[in-house]
Amino acid sequence: MVKIRNVFGDRYSGQQGQAGVYANWKGIQYRRSYVIPANPRTTKQQTIRGYFAAAVDEFHNWLTYAKQAYNYLAATLRMSGYNLWVSRYVASQAAGLPAPTRPRYGLKQFGTSKTTVTDEALPGTGKGPHTLDHKPIVVKSLKGYSPAGGNPAMGAYVDIDRGLVRIVTNITNKLVIAYTAGGRVVDYELLDSDGVTASEASPAQYEVTFWPIDLGSVKIYDTTATQAEDLDAADQIESMEIDLRNGKVYIDKTSPDAAGTVDYEYYVGLGDVRMLVTKADTSFKTWLGYSDNDGFLFLAQTIEDENYDVTMEKGGYQTIIWANRACSKVTEDEFILMTAV
C-alpha cells in the first residue's frame, strides 16, 4: 500500500482503471493495488446472504415507530438502528436460534375524562362515512353495532388509526384483508390461516402491516383463495371501520336501509403528556414521546429488551409511574386517565 499526500490539497477516491484504487483513511490520502473482489459462493456463505436479505426485507416493511425503537437501542453503540437489527437477526439465524421479533406497536390515548355512549343512531342509508356525536373515540371501544330492519350484524370492526382488526364472528377458512394505507395498495394480507373459532371471536384481534388505513378502503374475507387467486370469488364479511380521531364510521359491505345504533366510548384529549420509557432500573432511554392535541401517542418497544420503566407526566397533573413492566403492557393499546392536582 502506498500513502499519498497531495501538496495541492487535491483528494481522490475510487478506482483508476486497473492501476490502483484511491481512498482516504483518517484524513490521509492513499492508493492501493487494484484487486478483483472475492465473491465466495459456498453453501454457508449463500445461507448467510439469505439471512441478510431476509433481515433487510423485514426492516423495510416496518413503520417508523419500530425503526425508531431500534434507533434508541443503537444510540450508544455507534451504529444505526438498521444495522443493529440486521446484526441481531443474522446472529440469531446463524446460531440456529429464533429470529428477533419486530418491535411491538402501541397507542396510548391520554385524556382528562372518559364517557360511555349507548344506542347512538346511525343514518339508515349509505355506507358512510357517518359522523358520530363525539370524538375522539377510545381505541377498541366501538364493538357494538345493533342493526335495524333486516340489515346484517357486523362480523369485524377495524380501528383504522391503529390498524387493528377485531373479529366477532366465526371464520371458517382463511381470514384475509385488502385495504389501502397512505396510497399503498394491499390487495391481499393473510391475518389467520386457519380461520377464527367461536371461542376466539370475543373478539379475536389482528394487526395489519401498514397503517393508518384509509377510511372506506377495507374488505375482509373468509376465503380458501390463495394469493394468486381472485378474491372477488371469496366471501366478504360485514365489517365497520372506525376513525378514532375524527369520530367517523364506515360500513364496508352492505349499505343499510334502516337506522342502526352503536355503542362506544369517547374522551377529552390531553396534549403534551410526556412519556419516557427506560430499561428497568437504568437510565437507558428506549422511547420518548409527547401526546398530540387529541391525546394520541404512538410507540414501539422490543420484547428482547424488556422489562421497562415508564413515566408519564404533564404539568398540573399527577405523574404516573410504571416499574418493571413487560413489553406487552408498555405497548398495550389503551386510554390513560390523567388526574389534575
C-alpha positions as CSV (number, residue, x, y, z in Angstrom):
1,M,0.0,0.0,0.0
2,V,1.3,3.5,-0.9
3,K,0.1,6.5,1.0
4,I,-0.2,9.8,-0.9
5,R,-0.1,13.3,0.4
6,N,-1.0,15.8,-2.3
7,V,0.6,19.2,-1.7
8,F,-2.1,20.9,-3.8
9,G,-4.8,19.7,-1.5
10,D,-6.4,17.5,-4.2
11,R,-8.3,14.4,-2.9
12,Y,-9.1,11.3,-4.9
13,S,-11.3,8.3,-4.4
14,G,-12.4,5.3,-6.4
15,Q,-10.8,3.1,-9.0
16,Q,-8.4,4.3,-11.6
17,G,-8.7,1.6,-14.2
18,Q,-6.6,-1.3,-13.0
19,A,-3.7,0.9,-11.9
20,G,-5.0,1.3,-8.4
21,V,-7.7,2.4,-6.0
22,Y,-7.7,5.8,-4.3
23,A,-9.2,6.2,-0.8
24,N,-8.9,8.2,2.4
25,W,-8.1,6.9,5.9
26,K,-8.3,9.3,8.9
27,G,-7.5,12.3,6.6
28,I,-4.6,10.6,4.8
29,Q,-4.9,10.1,1.1
30,Y,-3.6,6.7,-0.1
31,R,-3.6,4.4,-3.1
32,R,-3.7,0.6,-3.0
33,S,-3.4,-2.0,-5.7
34,Y,-6.4,-2.9,-7.7
35,V,-7.7,-6.4,-6.7
36,I,-10.8,-8.2,-8.1
37,P,-13.0,-8.7,-5.0
38,A,-13.6,-12.2,-4.0
39,N,-17.2,-13.5,-4.3
40,P,-17.4,-16.8,-2.4
41,R,-20.5,-18.9,-3.3
42,T,-20.1,-21.6,-0.7
43,T,-23.3,-23.1,0.7
44,K,-22.6,-21.5,4.1
45,Q,-22.0,-18.1,2.5
46,Q,-25.1,-18.2,0.4
47,T,-27.1,-19.1,3.6
48,I,-25.7,-16.1,5.4
49,R,-26.5,-13.8,2.5
50,G,-30.1,-15.2,2.7
51,Y,-30.2,-14.1,6.4
52,F,-29.1,-10.6,5.4
53,A,-31.7,-10.4,2.7
54,A,-34.5,-11.5,5.0
55,A,-33.4,-9.0,7.7
56,V,-33.4,-6.2,5.2
57,D,-36.8,-7.1,3.7
58,E,-38.3,-7.3,7.2
59,F,-36.9,-3.9,8.2
60,H,-38.2,-2.2,5.1
61,N,-41.8,-3.3,6.0
62,W,-41.7,-1.7,9.4
63,L,-43.5,1.5,10.3
64,T,-41.4,4.5,11.5
65,Y,-42.2,3.7,15.2
66,A,-40.4,0.3,15.0
67,K,-37.4,1.8,13.3
68,Q,-37.2,4.5,15.9
69,A,-37.3,1.9,18.7
70,Y,-34.1,0.3,17.3
71,N,-32.5,3.8,16.8
72,Y,-32.9,4.3,20.6
73,L,-31.3,0.9,21.3
74,A,-28.4,1.7,19.0
75,A,-27.8,5.2,20.3
76,T,-24.7,4.2,22.4
77,L,-23.3,1.6,20.0
78,R,-22.1,3.9,17.2
79,M,-24.3,2.2,14.7
80,S,-27.8,2.8,13.2
81,G,-30.9,1.0,14.4
82,Y,-31.0,-0.7,11.0
83,N,-27.5,-2.1,11.5
84,L,-28.4,-3.3,15.0
85,W,-31.5,-5.1,13.8
86,V,-29.6,-6.8,10.9
87,S,-26.8,-7.9,13.2
88,R,-29.2,-9.3,15.7
89,Y,-31.2,-11.1,13.1
90,V,-28.2,-12.6,11.3
91,A,-26.5,-13.7,14.5
92,S,-29.6,-15.4,15.8
93,Q,-30.2,-17.3,12.5
94,A,-26.6,-18.3,12.2
95,A,-26.7,-19.7,15.7
96,G,-29.9,-21.7,15.0
97,L,-31.9,-19.5,17.4
98,P,-35.4,-17.9,16.8
99,A,-35.2,-14.6,15.0
100,P,-35.8,-11.5,17.0
101,T,-39.4,-10.2,16.6
102,R,-40.4,-6.9,15.1
103,P,-41.0,-4.3,17.9
104,R,-44.5,-4.2,19.3
105,Y,-46.6,-1.2,18.4
106,G,-48.9,0.6,20.8
107,L,-51.3,3.5,21.0
108,K,-51.8,5.5,24.3
109,Q,-54.7,7.9,24.4
110,F,-54.3,10.5,27.2
111,G,-57.4,12.3,28.5
112,T,-59.0,14.0,31.4
113,S,-62.3,12.2,31.3
114,K,-64.0,9.2,29.5
115,T,-67.7,8.8,28.7
116,T,-69.7,5.8,27.5
117,V,-72.3,6.3,24.8
118,T,-75.1,3.7,24.2
119,D,-77.5,3.4,21.3
120,E,-76.4,6.4,19.2
121,A,-78.3,6.3,16.0
122,L,-76.6,6.0,12.6
123,P,-78.2,7.1,9.4
124,G,-80.4,4.5,7.7
125,T,-79.0,4.9,4.3
126,G,-75.5,4.8,2.8
127,K,-72.3,3.1,3.9
128,G,-70.9,6.4,5.1
129,P,-68.7,7.9,6.3
130,H,-71.1,8.7,9.1
131,T,-70.0,11.2,11.8
132,L,-70.6,10.3,15.4
133,D,-71.8,12.8,18.0
134,H,-68.5,12.7,19.9
135,K,-64.7,12.3,19.3
136,P,-62.0,11.1,19.8
137,I,-63.1,7.5,20.2
138,V,-61.4,5.2,22.7
139,V,-59.4,2.5,20.9
140,K,-61.2,-0.8,20.7
141,S,-64.3,0.6,22.4
142,L,-66.7,0.6,19.4
143,K,-67.6,-3.0,19.1
144,G,-71.4,-2.8,19.5
145,Y,-73.5,-2.2,16.4
146,S,-77.2,-3.1,16.5
147,P,-78.6,-3.2,13.0
148,A,-82.3,-2.3,12.3
149,G,-84.7,-4.0,10.0
150,G,-83.2,-6.8,8.0
151,N,-79.7,-5.4,8.0
152,P,-76.9,-7.8,8.9
153,A,-74.8,-7.6,12.0
154,M,-71.1,-6.7,11.8
155,G,-68.5,-9.5,11.7
156,A,-65.5,-7.3,12.3
157,Y,-64.5,-3.8,13.5
158,V,-61.4,-2.0,12.2
159,D,-59.7,0.8,14.1
160,I,-58.1,2.5,11.1
161,D,-55.8,4.9,13.1
162,R,-54.1,1.9,14.8
163,G,-54.6,-0.8,12.1
164,L,-56.4,-3.1,14.5
165,V,-58.9,-5.7,13.1
166,R,-61.3,-7.2,15.7
167,I,-63.3,-10.3,14.6
168,V,-66.6,-11.0,16.4
169,T,-67.8,-13.9,14.1
170,N,-66.6,-17.3,13.1
171,I,-64.3,-17.5,10.1
172,T,-64.3,-21.0,8.6
173,N,-61.3,-20.8,6.3
174,K,-58.6,-18.1,5.9
175,L,-59.0,-14.6,7.3
176,V,-57.8,-12.2,4.6
177,I,-57.9,-8.4,4.4
178,A,-57.5,-5.9,1.5
179,Y,-57.1,-2.2,2.1
180,T,-55.1,0.9,1.3
181,A,-52.9,2.9,3.7
182,G,-51.4,6.3,2.7
183,G,-51.7,5.4,-1.0
184,R,-50.2,1.9,-0.6
185,V,-52.5,-0.7,-2.0
186,V,-52.6,-4.0,-0.2
187,D,-54.6,-6.5,-2.3
188,Y,-54.1,-9.5,-0.1
189,E,-52.9,-9.8,3.5
190,L,-53.3,-13.0,5.4
191,L,-54.4,-12.4,9.0
192,D,-55.2,-16.0,10.1
193,S,-54.5,-19.2,8.1
194,D,-57.0,-21.5,9.9
195,G,-60.0,-19.2,10.5
196,V,-61.4,-18.0,13.8
197,T,-63.4,-20.2,16.2
198,A,-66.3,-19.2,18.4
199,S,-64.1,-19.1,21.5
200,E,-61.6,-16.8,19.7
201,A,-64.2,-14.4,18.3
202,S,-64.6,-12.4,21.5
203,P,-63.1,-10.6,19.7
204,A,-60.0,-12.1,18.1
205,Q,-57.6,-9.2,17.4
206,Y,-55.2,-8.8,14.5
207,E,-52.8,-6.0,13.4
208,V,-52.3,-5.1,9.7
209,T,-48.8,-4.4,8.3
210,F,-49.4,-0.8,7.3
211,W,-51.5,1.9,9.0
212,P,-53.2,4.3,9.4
213,I,-55.7,2.7,7.0
214,D,-57.6,4.9,4.5
215,L,-61.2,5.2,5.6
216,G,-63.6,3.3,3.3
217,S,-60.9,1.0,1.8
218,V,-61.3,-2.2,3.8
219,K,-62.6,-5.5,2.6
220,I,-62.3,-8.6,4.9
221,Y,-62.8,-12.1,3.5
222,D,-63.5,-15.6,4.7
223,T,-61.8,-17.4,1.9
224,T,-60.0,-20.5,0.7
225,A,-58.4,-18.5,-2.1
226,T,-54.6,-18.3,-2.3
227,Q,-52.8,-15.0,-3.0
228,A,-52.7,-15.8,-6.7
229,E,-56.5,-16.3,-6.9
230,D,-59.2,-13.8,-7.3
231,L,-60.7,-12.6,-4.0
232,D,-63.9,-11.4,-5.9
233,A,-65.0,-15.1,-5.6
234,A,-64.4,-15.1,-1.9
235,D,-66.9,-14.4,0.9
236,Q,-66.6,-10.8,2.1
237,I,-67.7,-10.5,5.7
238,E,-69.6,-7.5,7.1
239,S,-67.2,-5.0,8.7
240,M,-67.2,-1.5,10.1
241,E,-64.3,0.9,10.1
242,I,-63.8,3.4,12.9
243,D,-61.9,6.7,12.5
244,L,-60.9,7.2,16.2
245,R,-59.5,10.7,15.8
246,N,-62.3,12.2,13.8
247,G,-65.2,10.2,15.2
248,K,-66.4,8.6,11.9
249,V,-67.6,5.2,10.9
250,Y,-67.9,3.4,7.6
251,I,-69.8,0.2,6.7
252,D,-67.8,-1.8,4.3
253,K,-70.2,-4.3,2.7
254,T,-73.9,-3.9,2.9
255,S,-75.4,-0.4,2.8
256,P,-78.1,-0.2,5.4
257,D,-81.7,0.7,4.6
258,A,-82.7,1.4,8.3
259,A,-81.1,3.3,11.1
260,G,-79.0,1.1,13.4
261,T,-77.3,2.1,16.6
262,V,-73.7,2.0,18.0
263,D,-72.1,1.9,21.5
264,Y,-68.7,3.4,22.1
265,E,-66.5,5.4,24.5
266,Y,-65.1,8.9,23.9
267,Y,-62.8,11.1,25.9
268,V,-61.5,14.7,26.4
269,G,-57.9,14.6,24.9
270,L,-54.9,15.9,26.7
271,G,-51.9,17.1,24.6
272,D,-48.2,17.3,25.6
273,V,-48.2,14.4,28.0
274,R,-44.5,13.3,28.2
275,M,-44.0,9.5,28.1
276,L,-40.5,8.3,28.9
277,V,-39.6,4.6,28.7
278,T,-36.3,3.3,30.0
279,K,-34.8,-0.2,30.5
280,A,-35.9,-1.3,34.0
281,D,-33.7,0.0,36.8
282,T,-31.5,2.0,34.4
283,S,-31.5,5.4,32.8
284,F,-31.1,3.9,29.3
285,K,-33.9,5.6,27.2
286,T,-35.8,3.4,24.8
287,W,-38.6,5.8,24.0
288,L,-39.5,9.5,24.5
289,G,-42.7,10.9,23.1
290,Y,-45.4,13.6,23.7
291,S,-49.1,13.2,23.1
292,D,-50.7,15.3,20.3
293,N,-53.7,17.6,20.7
294,D,-56.1,14.6,20.6
295,G,-54.1,12.8,23.3
296,F,-52.6,10.3,20.8
297,L,-49.2,8.9,21.5
298,F,-47.8,6.0,19.4
299,L,-44.8,4.0,20.4
300,A,-42.9,0.8,19.8
301,Q,-40.7,-1.4,22.1
302,T,-38.9,-4.7,21.7
303,I,-39.7,-7.9,23.6
304,E,-36.0,-8.9,23.6
305,D,-35.0,-5.8,25.7
306,E,-37.8,-6.0,28.3
307,N,-38.5,-5.1,31.1
308,Y,-39.2,-1.4,31.2
309,D,-39.9,1.5,33.5
310,V,-42.3,4.2,32.3
311,T,-43.0,7.7,33.4
312,M,-46.0,9.7,32.1
313,E,-46.2,13.4,33.2
314,K,-47.6,16.8,32.4
315,G,-47.5,20.0,34.5
316,G,-50.6,20.3,36.7
317,Y,-51.4,16.6,36.6
318,Q,-50.4,13.6,38.7
319,T,-47.4,11.8,37.4
320,I,-48.0,8.1,36.5
321,I,-45.1,5.7,37.0
322,W,-44.9,2.1,36.0
323,A,-42.0,0.0,37.2
324,N,-40.6,-3.2,35.7
325,R,-43.3,-3.7,33.0
326,A,-43.2,-6.2,30.2
327,C,-43.2,-5.0,26.6
328,S,-46.8,-6.2,26.1
329,K,-48.0,-3.9,28.9
330,V,-45.9,-0.9,27.9
331,T,-47.3,-1.1,24.3
332,E,-50.8,-2.0,25.2
333,D,-53.4,0.0,23.3
334,E,-55.3,1.9,25.9
335,F,-56.8,5.1,27.3
336,I,-54.9,6.6,30.2
337,L,-56.8,9.0,32.5
338,M,-54.7,11.9,33.8
339,T,-55.8,13.5,37.1
340,A,-55.4,17.2,37.8
341,V,-53.6,18.2,41.0
